[in-house]
Amino acid sequence: MAKPETKTEFFYTEKGLVAIDSPVKLQILNLLREEPKTFDEIVRYTAKAKSTISVHLNDLRSCNLVDENFDPEDRRKKIYSLTSCYMGCSQEPSTGNYRCLLDLAAANGNDRFRFMETMFHVFRFGFEAYGIDNSPVVKMIGIDIGKHLSLNFESSTLEALLNEVAGFLEFHEDCQVSVLMENSPALRVDGGFKAMSLPVTGKPFCSLKEGIIEGILKEKLGKECGVLEIECYGTGHEHCLFEITI
């Protein structure tokens, strides 16, 4: 009989990284990533016995992954919230993209600029080749970078700030960046070597840039926002498109 597929997910706490592979615990954590939930909501979502969920929640609390508080509207109820950050997960090793990038690094060995750019992506996809999806932690690092970079930006309104970000990306990446404001705000990047030089993977791969943009916006606008790459050279498009939600 085939062994059922299992997955380990990694969460960051103030005390370090915690690996979770229990399917029920992962159900709870992924639910709480959306928003805080009551005990009864968690029971309904997981379709498990209350006693089972109590045990799992106590385990998660002991690992500093979730917090428990009374519902301010009904103190008979308890609300659980995530106190950790999702950092990535295990996955089936995928070596195809990694091998393509290793070949590309060798081909660019005499070009200092392109070699270093390629090496960044070799490192990124090397994790994938060894069975780890590290895109969430790469984005988190990008957010940290963006928050610190925000000191170099002056604008405090969305459109003006996006124009500053566009200029910053063009200066550092030799690309063309368009600010789109007609429907939902977005940044479109054309001609960037980092993206154009990579193989089509079927998924976006600009997690670091995604995080940098989000970090700048959060810090300068002083509000929660999200940046999601919805089109990419990695998905077969001729550009990268970052959708922004405020």
N, C-alpha and C positions, 0 to 999 in steps of 0.2 A: 504494500500500500504506500502511495506517495506521501511524503511528509508534508503537512500543511504549511503554506507559506507564512513566515513570520517576519515582522519588521521591528526594528529598534529605532526609537526616536530619541533625540537628544534635547535636553532643556537646560538652560543656564539659570543658576541661582547665585545669590551672593556668596554661597559656600563652594561654588564650582559647578561642573557639568554633571548632570544626572541622566543616566540611560534607562529608558523604560521600554519593556517589550511585552508587558501584559496587555492583551487586546482590550480588556475592560477599562484598564487605567488609561489607555490611549484614547478610547472612546470619550471618556470623561474630559481628558485634557483638550482634545480637539473641539469638544463642545464649548468648553470654557474659553477657548481662544476667540470665539465669536463675541461673547459677553457673559457677565456673571449669571449664574442660574441657581434656582432654589433646589433643595434636596429632592423634592417631588418631581421637578422638571428633569433632573438627572436620571431618576429612577425610570420615568416614562421613556426617555430617550434611549437608555441602554436596555430596557426591557428585562432588567435583573431584579432580584429580590432586594428589599430594603436593607436586609442584614448584609447582603453581599456588597452593596454600594457603600454602606457605612464602613466596612472593613477597608475597601479601596480608598475611600476619601481620607480615612485616618492615616493610611500608609502615605498618601500623597502629601498630606499636611506634615507628616514627620520628615519628609524629604524637602520641605519648604517649597513645594511646587504649587500648592493652592492655599488659600486662606479661607477661614470660616467666620462669618459675621451674622448678627441677627438682622432680619428684615426690618427696616425702620417703620414700615407700614403695618407689620404684624410680627411681633417679637416671638410668637410661637413658631415661626418659620426661620430657617437658616439659609443664608445665601453663600454660595461658594464662588470664588473668583481666582483667576490665574495670577500667581505672583512670580512666575518664571517666564523666560523667553524661549520660544521654539528656535532651535539652532540647526536642525537638519535631521536626516534619517539614514538608515541603511537602505541599500537597494541592490538589485542584481548588478554585478559588475558589468560595465559597458566599456570596452577597450577601443572600439572603432575610432571615435573622435580623438582619443588620446594618441593613438598611433599616427593619425593624420597630422596632428599638431607636432609630434616628435619629428616627423619627416619635414614639416614646414620649418621647424626650428633649425634643422640641419641645412635646409636650402637657403635660409637667411643668415647663415653663420658669418658671412662677410659684411653684413649690413647691421651696424650697431643698433640703430633705432628699431628696425623691424625684428631683429633677434630678441631684444628685450621685451618688446610688445608680445611676441609669440610666446616667450617663456612664461609671461604672466598667465596666459591661457593654458599652457601645458600644465602649470601648477594647478589651475582651477579644474581642468578636466582629469587630472591625475587622480583626484579624490574619487571622481565618478568611476574611473577604471578600477579602483580598489574597493568599490562598493559603498561609497558614502556620497550622499547628496548634500553638498555644503553650501548651496546657494542661499539659504536663509542666513547663515552666519556671515557670508560675504556681504549680503545686503546690510546686515546690522553694522558691520565695520564701515560700510559706505555711509550709513546714517551718522555714525560718530565723526567720520571725516567731514561730512557736509555741515554738521553743527559747528565744527571748529572753523571751517572755511567761511561760514556765514559772516564772520567779522569783516571780511573783505567786500561785502555787498552793502549797498546803501538803501535800496528800495524797500518799501514796506507795504506796497500794494501788489496783488498777484501778477497782473500783466507786466508791470514794470520790472518786477523781480525776475519773471521768466525771461524777459529780454536780457537782463544781466546774466542769468545762468546760460542762456544761449551764447552770448559773447564769450563767456568763460570756457565753455566746451569747444567753441570754434578755435580759440587761441591755443588750447592745450592738445587738441586732437586733429587739427587740420581737416575739419569737416564743415558741413553747412547745416545750420540748425534753424528750423522755422518754428515760430510760436503760433500755435493754433488756438483761437479763442471762440470760434463760431458756435460750436455745440458745447462739449465739455473741454476744459483746458487740456492742452497736450503739447509736447515737444516732439518734433520730427527731426531725426538726425540722418543726413545723407552723406555718404562718402567717407565715413570713418574707417581708417585702416584696421583698427582693433576688431571691428565687426566683419568688414568685407573679406578679410584674410582667413576667416575661420570656415570650417565645413558646415554644411546645413545639418543641424542636429534634430530638427523637429520641435525645438523648444527655445524660448528666449534664453540668452546667456549673459546679458548685461546687468547682472545683479548688483555689481559694485556701483555702476553709474546710476542705477535705479535708486540705490540707497543714498548716494551723494546728493542727488537732486532733492530727495525727500528730506534729508537732514537740513539742507539749506532752507527749504520752504518752512519746515516746522519751526526752526529757530528764528527766522526773520518775521514770519507772519504771527508767531505766538499762538498757534492753534494746531489741532490735530489735522493731518492731511495724509494722503497716501499717493504713492507713485507706483504704477504697474506698467511694465513693458508688455504691450499687447501684440506688437509686430516687431520682427527682428530679422536680420540676415540669417540667423540661426533657424528661423521658421520658413525660410525661402523667400522672404520679402526683399525688396531692393533698398530698404531703409530700416531704421529703428524708430518705433513710435512709443512714447511714454505718456500714458494717460494719467491725469492728475485729478484726484478727488479731494474736496475740501469739506 
